[in-house]
Amino acid sequence: MLNAEKWVLATNDRIASFIADAEKSLSHMGDEAEVFIEQTRTFLTGGKRFRAICTLVGFASATTPPGGPEETNAIDVAVGLEFFHAAALVHDDIMDRSDTRRGKPSAHRAFDGLHLRSGYAGDADRFGVSSALLFGDLLLAFSDELVTAGIAGQGPSGRRARVEFNNMRRDVTVGQYLDIVEEVAWPVVERDAALDRAIRVVTYKSAKYSIEAPLRIGAALAGADAEVLDGLSRFGLPLGIAFQLRDDLLGVFGDEAQTGKPVGDDLREGKRTALIAIAESRLGDATTSLAGLGDDHLSPARVAEIQTLLRNVGAEEAVERMIADHLAQAHAALADIPVSESVRTALGDIARIVTARSA
């Protein structure tokens, strides 16, 4: 049987050793550079390690040829994806104007707090955003360094893993842009197109890089053939969509103590999710009852009113059905992937964990 707990421990150990090496490499740049290491430790501590686990399950889905990559290669790549995820969170929080991440200050808030504590001149908010942008870029550089180390010397399988990694980065970047477009384009979008557009954002911003891409990257590194890669996509993409739809529900109805973000944060950010698209289609001309979406200062009382409205029009229930439908698609695909029973069991466990979560 595959041991996910062992993989998480190995991932955490590699993260710690990489950060220690990075700290040494920055030490000659002065005390100010140490804040990047502090923030790296903060953002890479904790988390569910979904992407690392998916990478390693993908790697286990194929039998590596003699002289092929070892699990240590795959762990470097898996950790690279964790660093990529951290970078995406840093940049996402800037765009969403989020003050917290996992119950702690988001990166740009941590940097503007540093500005204020240090008595620096100028605007603290601008310093915070500028510093966090650079911090996110540094995490991307670390990610690429790890992935490059993992695929080095692996010939065709390493090159295929690199192509998969490059595809993932492209999709996430453009998907993020599609997301911010939706937040401003909704007045000119036909109401009956809103749900399809929301699912497009889900697919490219989150679903592919959360589940499908890590599975494919790990499998490609191990030398998996096209049949395995296609099967992992048929499983991973609908599961990734279900994963993000669950995240969208938690962004509106989640418990702050578990999610680490204020209740209704997605409403304040004006996220045009599937949940909102369904509600607006059902409300018709009464969409003014959703007034306040995108208001940074939306009160807790108004958040509660919108939550009740979303439940009353059946939008929450409709998204739950969408999650169940996509989960069923993933399970149906799982039966046909030519992998070992231990890998099939691990994939089934991933499906259960990512859709039943509360944070």
N, C-alpha and C positions, 0 to 999 in steps of 0.2 A: 504493500500500500504506500502511496505517496504521503510524505510527512510535511504538511503545510507549516506546522509549528517550527520545524527545523529550518525551513526556508525563511521564515520571518526572522528567526534568530540570526541566520547567516546574513540576511539583508541588513539588519540593524548593525551587526558587527562591521560589515563592509562600509556602511554609511559612516560609522564612527571613525574607522581607520582613514577613510578618504578625507573627512573633515580635519582630522589631526594633521594629515599631510598638507592639506590646503592652508592650514594655519601657519605651518612652517614656511610655506612658499610665499606667504604674504608678510611675514614678520619683518622683512627689511623695509617695508613701505611705511612704517610708523604706526603709532598707537591708534590713529584714526581708522586704519584699515581693519582693526580687530572687530569693529562692529559688524562687518560683513560675516565674519565667522560666528559671532554670537547669534546673528539672525539666521544663519544657515542651520545652526544647531536647533534653534527654535522651530523653524519650519520643517525640519526633517525629523523632529522628535514626535513620536506618536503617529497617528494615522492608521489606516486599516491595511495598508500595503497591498491593496487589490491589484495594482498594476504589476508589482513585483511578483506576486503569486501567479497571476495570469501568464506572465512571461515564463516563469519556471514550469508551470503546467504545460505551456506550449512547447517548451524545450523537451519535456518528458514525453511528448506525444509522438516523437520520432526517435528511432534508434540511430544514434550518431555513428558514422562510419569509422573504421579504424583510423586513429590519428586525428579524428575530428575534435570539436570543442568539448571541453570538460565542463562540469557544472560550475566551476569557478568562473569560466567565461560568461556563462549565462547569468550568474549572480552580478557580475559587473554591468551587464546590459540591463538587468532588472533594476539595479540601483540607479542606473542612468535614467530610467523611466520615472523613478521616484523623484529624482532631481528635476526632471522636465515637468512633472506634475506640480512640484513646489513652485517653479517659475511661473507656471500658468496661474496658480492661485495668487501669487504676488501681483501679477499684471491684471488679473480679473478683479481683484479687490480695488485696485486703482480705478478701473473703468466703472465699477459698480458703486464706488464711493462707500465701500464697506469699512466700518470702524474696527470690526473684530474678525478674528479667524480662530476657530477652535477655542473660543473663550479667552483669547489673548488679543492684544492690539494687532491689527493688520500691519503689514510691513511699513506702509507709508505713514501710518499713525505712530509706529514705533520710532521712525526717523524724525517725524516732526516733534515728538516728545524729547528726543535727543537734542534737537535744536533749542527747544525752550529751556531744558535743564542746563545746557552748556552756555547760555547767554549769548548765542550767536546773533549776528546782525541779520536784517532782512526778514522775509516772510517765511514762517515756519511751515506752512502748508506747502508752499512751493518747494522748499528744501526737502520736505518729506516725500513728495511725489517724485521729484528728480532722483533722489537717492534710491527710492524703491524701484524705479525703472532700471537703474543701473544694477541693483541687487538682483532683480529678476533676470537681467541679461547675464550676470555672472553665473547664476544657477543654470541657465541654458548652456553656458560654456562648460561648466562642470558636467552637465548631462552628456554633452557631446564627447568630452574627454573619457568618460566612463564607457560609453557605448563603443567608442573607437578602440579602447583597450580590450573590450570583450570580444570584438570581432577580428582583432589583429591576427594575421597569419592563418585565417580560416578559409581562404580561397573562395570558391563559388558560394558556399553557404554563408560566409561572412558578408559577401557583397549583397546577397539576397536580403539578409537581415538589415543591412544598411539602407537598401531601397525601401523596405517596409518602414523603417524608422523615419526616413525622409518623407514618405507619404503621410505618415501620422502627423509630423510637424506641420506640413502644408495644410492638411485638413483642419487641424485645430486652429491655426492662425486665421485662415479664411473663415472658418466657422465662428470664431470669436467676433470677427467683423460683421458677419450676418446677424449675430445676436444684438450688437449695438445698433445696427440698422433697424431691426424690428422695434427697438425701444422708441425710435423717432418716426418711423414710417407708418405707424398704425393708422393715422388719420386718412392716408391715401390708399390703404390696402383694402381690397374688397373683403367684406366680412366672411364670405364663404371660402376665401383662400387662406384665412388666418391660421387655421389649424394645420394645414399642409406646410405653411411657412414655419410654424413653430416646430414641427417635427423635423424639418430640414435643419433648423438650428441645432436641435437635440442631436441629430445624427452626426453632424460634422464638428460641432463644438465639443461634444462630450462622449457620445456613444461609442464612436470608433476608437478613440484613444483610451477609453476606460477599460474596455474588455477586448474588442476584436483585435486592435492593433498589437497590444502586448502578446496575445496568444499567437498571432501570426509572426511577430518578430522572434519570439522564442523558438517557434517551430521551424522557421526559416534558418535560424542559426544552427539548429540540430540537423538540417538537411532534409526536412520534410518535403514530400512530393506535393504536386498540385492538388491531389485528391484530399489530402489532409488539410492543406491550407484553405481550400474552398469549404470544407466541412466546418472548420473552425470559424470561418466568416459567417456561415449560415447559422451557427450557434451564437457567436459572439455579438453580431450586430443587433439582433432583436433583444438580446439580454442587455446590451449597453443602452438601448433605448428605454427598456424597462427600468434600468438603474437610474437614468436621468429623470424619468417621469416620477420615480419615487423621490428623488432629490427635490423636484419641483414642488411636490406635495409637502415635503418637510420644510421647504422655504417659506411656506404660507402657514402650515398647521403644526410645525414641529415644536418640540419642547426645547426651550433655550438651554436648559441645563444639559441636554444631550447633544444638541446640534452645535453649541458654542456660538450661535449667532442669534441676535434679537428676533423674537417672534414677529412674523410678518415682514421680515427684511426684504424679501423679493417684491412685496407690494410697494414698499417705499422706493425701491430701485426701478419700479415700473417694468418688471420683467414680463414680456409678452409670451408667456408659456402656453402650453396646450390647455392647461387649466383655465386661463383667462380667455383664450380663444373660444373654448366650449361655452363658457359662461356668457360671453358677449353674443354668440350666435343664438343662445336661448333667450337672452334678455331682449333682443331686437332693439326697438326704439327706446327701451328702458335702460340702455347702457349707462346713462348718467348716474345710475345707482352704484356704479363702480367708481364714481368720482374720488379722486385722491391718489390713484395709481401714479407712482413716480414722484410723489411728494415726500421729500426727505424728512419732513416734520409730521408725517401722518401719526396721529395720536393712537395710543393703545385702544381707546374706545372705538375709533374708526376702523382700526384693524379688525377688531372683534366683529363689527358690523359687516365688513366685507367677507370675513370668514363665514359668517352665518349665511350671507347671501349666496356664496359659492356652494355651500352645502344645500341650501334650499332649492337651487335651480338644478341640482344634480351634477354639477361639474366635478366635484370631488369623486363621486361615485363613478362617473364616466372615465376619469383618469385611472381609477383603480381597475376598471374593466380593461382599459388599454394595457395596463401593466400585466394583468393576467393573460391577455391575448398574446403579448410579445413573449412572455415567459413560456407559454405553451408552444410558440413557434421555436423557441430555443430548445426545449425538451424534445420536440419532434425531430429537429436536426441532429440532436445529440445521438440518437439511436443509429444514425447512418455514418458517423465519422469513424473511419478505420483506425481506431486507437485501442490500446489495452483497456481492460476493465478497470484497472486502477486509475488511469487517466480519465476514463468516462465517469467514474465515481467522483473524482476531484472536480471535474467540470460541473457535475450535478450539485456538489456542495457549494461551488461558487455561485451558481444560479440561485440557490436558496438564500445564501447570505446577503447578496447584493440587493435582492428585492424585498427582503423581510426586515431590513434594518430600520432603526429609529434615529440614526444620526449619520 
